[in-house]
Each structure stands twice: as C-alpha cells, then as structure tokens.
Amino acid sequence: MKTVAASGPWLILGAGSLGRLLACRLANHVELALLARQASRAPLLLTDPAGAQSAHSIARLRLDQAPSTPAMLHITTKSHAVEPALRELAPHIAPATPLVLWQNGFQIQQPLTRRWPGPVLCATTSEGAYADGRDGVVHAGHGHTFIGHLDGEHPGLAAQIAGVLARAGLASAACDDIHRRLWHKLAVNAAINPLVARHRIANGRLREPAFRPRVEAVIAEVARIMDAERIAPPESGWTTMVWRVIESTAGNRASMLQDVLAGRPTEREAILAPLLDAATRHRLDVPALTDLYRHTPE
C-alpha cells in the first residue's frame, strides 16, 4: 500500500548503487520508475545491513520511456553525467518537474538550481551502498540524509520528500542550510575518497601511520578554505567530523574507489576542483589538495 499520494510517479535517474537503493527502499511507498540506459523487468535484489535479502519488482525504463508528468525526478548519477542525461531526458518530461540532486561535490548544484524551470532541491547522504552485479545492491550501512534548497526555498516539498524517505527506512530531514551541509560533505569526501581510490584501500586503513598524516594535511587545508569561504564548521570541528566518518565506514568501499575498480570515470572534478577553485580565489597555498588532484584518477 502506498503511503503518499502524488500527481505522478517518482522517477529515479541512474541505476547505480544509490539509485537502486532508493528504488528498493521506496518501492512500497510511492509509485516509481528507475531510469537506466537499458530497460529491464528483472527484479532488484536488496541486501540490507543485517544481511537479509529481498527482491523488488521495479520497472527500469530507458530515458525516452519516462512518464511525461512525474511528481519529481531524483538524479543519482555521478556529477559528470548529470548534464548529458538531463539534456536527453528533458524533452520527455514537463519542464517544471521538481529535481532532487544527490551528487557528491559541489559542481552542478548551483548551475542547475539557477537554470531549471522547476524547483531544485539538493540532497546529501551518508547512507552506504554499493552495486552487486547486474541487478543487486548492498545497503552497507545506515546513515542520514538532508534535503533542501540552496536558498532555503520550497521547504514544504523538502519536508514531504524527507518524510517519505524516513518512512521507507532512510533517516532523513528537511533543512534550510543545505549549502553548508554540501560543503561539509565535500570536506569529508576530499579527505577520504581520493586517497582510498589512489591506493585501493578500505576507508579504515586511512587510520594507519602511512596515511594518517596525509589525511590530517588535507583536513587542515580544507579548514582554511572553509574559513575563507565563511562556511561554519561542524560543532565537533573538522578533524573530529572526518575521523568519525572514517571510523563509522571503516569497512566500506568509497564511491571513488568503486569507480576506479570498475574502470569508470571518477568524481575528481566534482570533489576536488571546487576546493582548489576556492583556494585560488582566496590565494591560499594548498599543496596536499593539489597533490591529490594531480594523482587522483580522472
């Protein structure tokens, strides 16, 4: 039984790990379709954090098969794929369709918020997931999701979406400071993803003596950038925030590592370029971040 009435289905663009996780969790709560490069009727298999498995019959449609009047569109592709996919999909959906952007980094959120005719919300999540074969997804660890508009607009829509996600088992809340939270997520990603991708290690190994000083150097540079950008730090401070995430995701394969292992393009530009651009604007010397950028796979 669906738990919310909507004017149309929720569309999820991107059948990677996050798209599959959202689809499986939401399947019993809203009408939805998962948009992918290839159509499929094969069930999606979800493995939850406790190891229990469940099958979900979710339509996977090509972009040109998308319903023309969806209630909203969740975009879960990587940052570099958002613009091409949206250009291909846009002719098939109403221009005022609300978007929810789930990308790491801070590369496409502002341009799309200013350009798209309908509401654009941004989401940042610490849910852990990775794809398992052609039709599976492993929910590796519970996290928390925040949803909001960069300028604090559309609070009712953000609250509605967060409520549905929460009822579907994904702890979520609407917020009016998503801009700050995106920068916080960017700080964590910059300290973790490039190093684990470069060395092909699990997050927890960053605690080892060979990697800990490098993490600390990145945190210090990120803190200086955030101060120059007037982004308020978390209550616990930047260092505690990053190491807390490393501890809680010690066994996880970060998204950038998953991309490297699968031979896919990484989110180097989305995660590191905004920080380097900000450092340039404020004339800050950031050798650790510069070295990460140079040696992180594209």
N, C-alpha and C positions, 0 to 999 in steps of 0.2 A: 504494500500500500504506500503510495507516495505521500510524503509529509508536507509538501508545499505545492500550492497551485501556481502555475506560471503561464504566461501568454504563449509560450513556445518552449521547445527543448533547450537544455543547456548543451552547448557544443564545446568539446574539448579538442583543441587543435594541437596535435602532437602525440604520437603513440609511444613515446619513450617511457622511462620509469615513472616520472611524475604524472604524465597523462594517464598511464594505466592505473596508477594508484588512485588518482582522483576518480576515474571512471568506476573502478571496483567499489570504492567506498560510497560513492554517490548513487550507485545503480538502483538501490531500493528506496531512494528518497526523492529523486526528480527524474523526469523524462530526459534522456540524454543520448548523444551520439558522439563517438570518438572519430575524429577526422585524421586520416592517415594517407600515405602515398598509395597504398593498395587496399582495396576493400576486402573484408573478411567477415565471415559469420562464425568463426571458431571462438569458443568461449575463452575469456581471460581467466587465468588461474592466479589467485592471490594467495601468497603465503604471509601470514601475519607475524608480528614479532615473537609470538609464542610458538611458531612453527606449524600452526594449524592452516590447512589449505581449504579454499573454497573456489568454486567455479562460477563465473558470471557471464551470462549471455548479453553481450553488449555489441550493438551494431558498430562496425568500423567501416566508415564511408570514405570515398575519395572526396577531395575538396569540391569538385564540381557536382557532387551529390548532396551537398549540405542543404538542410532545410532553409528556405529563404527568410523565414521570420523567427529566428531563435530568440529565446529570452535573454541570452547572453553568450559570449564567446570567451572561454578560458584558453589562453595561449600558453602552452607549456613547452614549446620548442626552445632550443638554445637561442641566445641573443642574436647571433649572426643569421639565423634562419627566419626570424620574425618578419622582417620587411618583405622578403620574397614570397613567403607563404601567405601573408596578408594581402599582398597585391593579387595573388592568384585567387584567393578566396573572396575578396571584396565584391566582385561583380555578382556573386551568388547570394549575398545576404543584404539585409536592409542596412543603409549607411548609418543609422542611429543605433545600431546594436551595441549594447554595453560590452566593453572589453575588460578582462581581468588579466594582467600581465604577471607571469610567475617567474621571470627571468632573474638569474644571478647578475651581479654587477649593476652598473648604473649608466647604460649606454643608450637604450631605446625608450626608456620610460618617459623622459621629458619630451622628446620629439613626437611620440605618438599621442601623448596627453594633449599637446597643443594642436595636433593636426586632425585627429579622428573626430568626425562629427558628433558621435555619441559619447556617453560617459566612459572614462578610462580609469579603472582602479588598478592599483599595484598590490601585489601580494608578496610577502617574504615568509618563508617557512623553514623550519629546522627538521621537518619530517625526513626520515632516512628511507630511501628506496633505491632498488636497482632492478633493471630488467633481467628476466630469467628466460632465456630462449626466445622463441618467436611469439609466444602468447602468455608468458608469465611475468609476474612482478613480485618481488620480495619486499615487504614492508619491514625494513631492517630495524627501525627504531622510532618510537613516538617522539614528536616534537610539538611545536606550537606555530600557528600561522597568524599573521597580522595582515589586515586588508584595509586599504584606504586610498583616498585621492591625494595627489601631491599637494593640492591647495586646500585640502580639508572639505571639498565639496562631496555631494552625494552620500551623506552619512547613512541615510535610510537604506540605500542599496547595499552599502558595505555591511551594515548590520544584518540585512537579510541573508546575504551570502555566507557571512560568518556563522550565523545561526544554523543554516543547513549543513555546513561543513562540520560544525560541532555535533549535531545530531547524528551525523554519519560516522562519528568516531575520530574526527580530526580536530583536536583542540584549536579553536580559532576565536579571534576577536576583531571587531572593527576598531580602527584607531584614527586619530586626526594628525598623527606625526609620522606618517609612513615615509616621508622624505628622510627623516633622521634614522628610522629603522632600516631603510635600504642602505644607508651609509654604514650602519653598524654591521649589517650582514656582509657588506663589501669588505670591511676591515677583517672579519673572520675568514672570509674566502681567500683574501690576499695572503694571509698568514699561513693558511693550510694548503689550499689546492695546488698552487704552482710547485711547491716543494714535494708533495707526495706524488704528483704527476711526473715530475722530473726524475725522481728516484724510485718510482713504482713501489711505494710502501703504503701500508695502512696508516691511518691518522695517528694512532697511538705511538708509532715509532718516532714521531717528532719529539717525544719526551727524552729520547736518547741523547747522550752527550754530543754526538756528531751533528745533531740537527737543532737542539735546543737554542744555542746561541744565535743561529740564523733566524729562528722564529722570533726571538726577542728583538733582534735588529729590525725586522720588518715591523713588529708592533710599535717600536719606538718611532720609526719614520711615519707610520700611519697616524700615530697620535699627534705628531707635529702637523701633519696635513689637516687632520680633522680640526685641530685648534685654529689653524689659519682659515679654514672654511666655516668656522663658528658652528660646528656640529657638536652638540653637547655629548660628553662621554656617558657610557652606562654608569649606573650608580656604583657598581663594583670596580669600575676602571677598565681600561682597555686590556691590560695584561690578564687580569682575572677572567674577563669575558672570554678571551681567546683560549686560554688554557682550560677553562671549564668546558668549552665545546670540544676541545681535543680529548679531554678525559671521557666525556659522555659519548663520543663517537670513535673511541679508540680502535674498535674492530672494523669500522666502516671503510668502504672504498669511496673516496670523494668523487664527485661528478667528473672533475677534470681527469682523474686517474682512469675512470671508466672510459672516457673518451679516448685517452691515449691507448689503452689496452684494446679498444675496438677499432683503432685506426681512424677515428672521426676527428674533425676539427675541434679544437678546444675553445674555451671561453677566455682565452688570454686577453683579448682586446677588451671584453666587457668588464673583466675584473681588475686588470692592472692599468689599462690605459686611462680610465678616469682619475686614478690616483696620481699617475705621472703627469697628466694634464694639469691637475690642481697644484702639484709641486712646482711645475713650470710657472704657472700664474703667480705663485707666491714666492718664487725664487728660492726654493728650498732644495738643498742637496740631499738626494735620496739614493745613495749607492746600492743599498740592499735591494730596493724595489727595482732599480734599473737593471741590476744583475739578474733578478728573477725574470724580468720581461725578456731579456736577451736570451735566456736559456730555457724558457718555457716553450714547449711545442705549440705551434700555431693550431 
